């Protein structure tokens, strides 16, 4: 693969990673969409290296499906809306008794 063919592929992969990062981390739908974008980009790149045009299509489909499933399955629960402040620290002064 020449540098001229690798450059657009790297640019497309960078754009997919950038778009995949623009999601709400606590929404399963958005995590699935972000995971699908990242997985499709990675699968297409690996498929293109391994099998050419058809390999890129198969890799994009497989990577997109796997990325969507993993993204939705790994959605964390949102943090508590109300943060409980810790109690104030109490200073204990030890006095020497002579």
C-alpha positions as CSV (number, residue, x, y, z in Angstrom):
1,X,0.0,0.0,0.0
2,X,1.5,3.3,-1.0
3,X,1.5,6.5,1.0
4,X,-1.0,8.1,-1.4
5,X,-3.6,5.4,-0.7
6,X,-2.9,5.2,3.0
7,X,-3.4,9.0,3.6
8,X,-7.1,9.1,2.9
9,X,-7.7,6.0,4.9
10,X,-5.8,7.5,7.9
11,X,-7.8,10.7,7.5
12,X,-11.1,8.8,7.4
13,X,-10.1,6.8,10.5
14,X,-9.2,10.0,12.3
15,X,-12.6,11.6,11.5
16,X,-14.4,8.5,12.6
17,X,-12.6,8.5,15.9
18,X,-13.3,12.2,16.4
19,X,-17.0,11.7,15.7
20,X,-17.1,8.7,18.0
21,X,-15.8,10.8,20.8
22,X,-18.8,13.3,20.5
23,X,-21.3,11.2,22.4
24,X,-23.0,11.3,25.8
25,X,-21.1,8.6,27.9
26,X,-24.3,7.8,29.9
27,X,-26.7,7.2,26.9
28,X,-26.7,3.5,25.7
29,X,-27.9,4.7,22.2
30,X,-25.2,7.2,21.8
31,X,-22.6,4.8,23.1
32,X,-23.8,2.2,20.6
33,X,-23.6,4.8,17.8
34,X,-20.1,5.9,18.8
35,X,-19.0,2.3,19.1
36,X,-20.4,1.5,15.7
37,X,-18.5,4.4,14.1
38,X,-15.2,3.4,15.7
39,X,-15.8,-0.3,15.0
40,X,-16.8,0.3,11.4
41,X,-13.7,2.4,10.8
42,X,-11.4,0.0,12.4
43,X,-13.0,-3.0,10.7
44,X,-12.9,-1.3,7.3
45,X,-9.2,-0.5,7.7
46,X,-8.3,-4.0,8.7
47,X,-10.5,-5.6,6.1
48,X,-9.0,-3.4,3.4
49,X,-5.5,-4.4,4.4
50,X,-6.4,-8.1,4.5
51,X,-8.7,-8.5,1.6
52,X,-9.1,-5.4,-0.5
53,X,-12.5,-3.8,-1.3
54,X,-14.7,-6.8,-0.3
55,X,-12.7,-7.2,2.8
56,X,-13.2,-3.6,3.7
57,X,-17.0,-3.9,3.4
58,X,-17.1,-7.1,5.4
59,X,-14.8,-5.6,8.1
60,X,-16.9,-2.4,8.3
61,X,-20.1,-4.4,8.8
62,X,-18.6,-6.8,11.4
63,X,-16.7,-4.0,13.2
64,X,-19.8,-1.8,13.2
65,X,-22.0,-4.5,14.7
66,X,-19.4,-5.4,17.3
67,X,-18.7,-1.8,18.2
68,X,-22.4,-1.1,18.7
69,X,-22.9,-4.1,20.9
70,X,-19.9,-3.4,23.0
71,X,-20.7,0.3,23.3
72,X,-24.2,-0.3,24.5
73,X,-23.2,-3.1,26.9
74,X,-20.5,-1.0,28.6
75,X,-22.6,2.1,29.3
76,X,-21.9,3.2,32.9
77,X,-24.6,4.4,35.2
78,X,-24.8,8.2,35.5
79,X,-23.3,9.8,38.6
80,X,-25.5,10.8,41.5
81,X,-27.2,14.1,40.9
82,X,-26.7,15.3,44.4
83,X,-23.2,15.1,45.8
84,X,-23.0,14.8,49.5
85,X,-20.4,17.0,51.0
86,X,-18.1,15.2,53.5
87,X,-18.4,16.4,57.1
88,X,-16.0,19.2,58.1
89,X,-12.7,18.1,59.5
90,X,-12.3,18.6,63.2
91,X,-8.9,19.6,64.5
92,X,-8.0,17.9,67.7
93,X,-5.4,19.8,69.7
94,X,-3.5,17.8,72.1
95,X,-2.3,19.8,75.0
96,X,0.6,18.6,77.1
97,X,-0.2,18.3,80.8
98,X,2.9,18.9,82.9
